[in-house]
Each structure stands twice: as structure tokens, then as C-alpha cells.
């Protein structure tokens, strides 16, 4: 399946939570928490899945942010200004 993003055709496919964890270099429990807290959209098709487009969106939007506390995501710039 393809999706148009910014006038460009992008191949759309599903990733497992394990795939997402490997790409983000975190453990699977952290990915489930990202989904639970609403930072990453998923669908359940047998098990939880994330589209490649959603993962790309998350990575782009998360850039420059500190996700240490998923209930209080802050910009890295804010953290640097505190120190």
C-alpha cells in the first residue's frame, strides 16, 4: 500500500513492537509505554503494530525532546536552560 506525503509516494507497511524497539534502540516495554501515553499511534492486528509512516512521524516530532519521563516530555533546550 502506498500513501502520498508531501507529494511523494511512500510505501506503507506495518512494524511489530519489536521492530519499532529495535529501530528506536529501546526495549519493547518502552514502546508499549509510548503507545499507552499517546506519543506513538498503533493498531492491534493480532498484536500491536505501528506503521512505518507513524514511526517516521514520531522520530521527526520527537527530535529535540527528552522522553525520560513520558508524562512530562520536555524540550532539550528547556533542560539546557535550567542547567
C-alpha positions as CSV (number, residue, x, y, z in Angstrom):
1,X,0.0,0.0,0.0
2,X,1.2,3.5,-0.7
3,X,0.5,6.8,0.8
4,X,1.1,10.3,-0.5
5,X,3.2,12.5,1.8
6,X,4.1,16.0,0.7
7,X,3.5,15.0,-2.9
8,X,5.8,11.9,-2.6
9,X,4.5,8.3,-2.7
10,X,5.6,6.4,0.4
11,X,5.3,2.6,0.8
12,X,3.1,2.0,3.8
13,X,3.8,-1.1,5.9
14,X,3.4,-2.4,9.4
15,X,6.1,-2.9,12.0
16,X,5.8,-5.0,15.2
17,X,6.6,-3.5,18.5
18,X,9.8,-5.5,18.5
19,X,10.7,-3.9,15.1
20,X,10.0,-0.4,16.5
21,X,12.0,-1.1,19.6
22,X,15.0,-2.2,17.5
23,X,14.8,0.9,15.3
24,X,14.5,3.2,18.3
25,X,17.2,1.3,20.2
26,X,14.9,0.9,23.3
27,X,13.2,-2.1,24.9
28,X,9.7,-3.3,23.9
29,X,8.2,-2.2,27.2
30,X,9.2,1.3,26.4
31,X,7.5,1.2,23.1
32,X,4.3,-0.1,24.7
33,X,4.5,2.9,27.1
34,X,5.0,5.3,24.2
35,X,1.8,3.8,22.7
36,X,-0.1,3.9,26.1
37,X,0.8,7.5,26.8
38,X,-0.3,8.6,23.2
39,X,3.1,9.5,21.9
40,X,3.0,6.8,19.2
41,X,-0.1,5.7,17.4
42,X,-0.6,1.9,17.0
43,X,-3.2,-0.6,15.9
44,X,-4.0,-4.0,17.1
45,X,-4.0,-6.7,14.5
46,X,-3.3,-9.8,16.5
47,X,-0.6,-7.9,18.3
48,X,0.2,-4.2,18.4
49,X,1.6,-2.8,15.1
50,X,2.9,0.7,14.1
51,X,3.0,1.9,10.5
52,X,6.4,3.0,9.2
53,X,4.9,6.4,8.4
54,X,3.8,6.8,12.1
55,X,7.3,5.8,13.3
56,X,8.9,8.4,11.0
57,X,6.4,11.0,12.2
58,X,7.3,10.2,15.8
59,X,11.0,10.3,15.2
60,X,10.7,13.7,13.4
61,X,8.4,15.2,16.0
62,X,10.4,13.8,19.0
63,X,13.7,15.2,17.8
64,X,15.0,17.7,20.3
65,X,12.8,16.3,23.2
66,X,13.6,14.5,26.4
67,X,11.4,11.4,26.8
68,X,12.9,10.3,30.1
69,X,9.5,11.0,31.8
70,X,6.7,10.1,29.4
71,X,4.2,12.0,31.5
72,X,6.3,15.2,31.2
73,X,8.1,15.3,27.8
74,X,10.2,18.5,27.6
75,X,12.4,20.1,25.0
76,X,16.2,19.6,25.4
77,X,16.6,23.3,25.1
78,X,14.4,23.8,28.2
79,X,16.6,21.4,30.1
80,X,19.8,23.1,28.9
81,X,18.5,26.5,30.0
82,X,17.8,25.1,33.5
83,X,21.4,24.0,33.9
